[in-house]
Amino acid sequence: MSNRTICDVDTPDPWIVAGNGKFYFTFTLDNRVEIWCSNTLENFHHCHKSVVWQPAPGTPWSVNIWAPELHYLKGRWYIYTCGAPPGVGNPGHRTTVLRSSSQDPMDASAWEFLGPLKGMPDHWSIDATVFSPNGHDLYCCWSGWPLGDHSDTQQDLFLIKLRVPEEAITDTLLCISRAELSWERPDEGRRGVNEGPTWVDIPGVFRGIVYSADGSWTSDYKLGLLPLVGQNPLDPGAWAKRSTPLMTT
């Protein structure tokens, strides 16, 4: 949860992306989304900061705003994050989207809140990320409760294809990883946690999803690997989870 080497505050759920010859940094602030901008990757200590979205208290999706990610897709900047309704809190989490009309993501006036990502199930979801394995088709991956399950004891990884950055194709929904391995299950195995998915493509080394497993509230948090071994991400057989973690705490 701490990243004091590049800035002076804790930055949970950090996300950094390069664009316009700069580095843009965002992370969980709970009630708003900020973007920080630096000319160098290793120094955000005295950088330009912009609050690009801060919903009024009491409005929909205004609490527990977690894990924002900034993406440049189809010629525009987007932010994928999640939020919950006031009075509901965590059980109400849904993936939400913001879109900018400017090529400068630091321009706060250009950001528009679009609401929940269209086409996704009306069900608990956090930590959404968007990627393109072929440079054309877009996919969204997130951590969610199994459909119909509201017990808050199981977080799996789900995938859906996007029609456009603002809308998913509902009938392409797929679970690509269940938190079933012993090292993915905190609280003496009573819970299962797969979360924080990120697409990583290093030619000749690794191509797939890196994710967090076990409990972030424990000293046993880990990183797992979910390689894409096939050509079609919507084919369950195209994903081959590694049986051991990449990294442990």
Buried (B, 14 or more C-beta within 10 A) or exposed (E): EEBEEBBEEEBBBBBBBEBEEBBBBBBBBEEEBBBBBBEEEEEBEEBEEBEBBBBEEEEBBBBBBBBBBBBBBEEBBBBBBBBBBBEEEEEBBBBBBBBBEEEEBBBBEBBEBBEBBBBBBEBBBBBBBBBBBEEEEBBBBBBBBBEEEEEEBBBBBBBBBBBEBBBBBEEBBBBBBBBEBEBBBBEEEEBBBBBBBBBBEEEEEBBBBBBBBBBBEEEBBBBBBBBBEEEEBBEEEBBEBEEEBEEEE
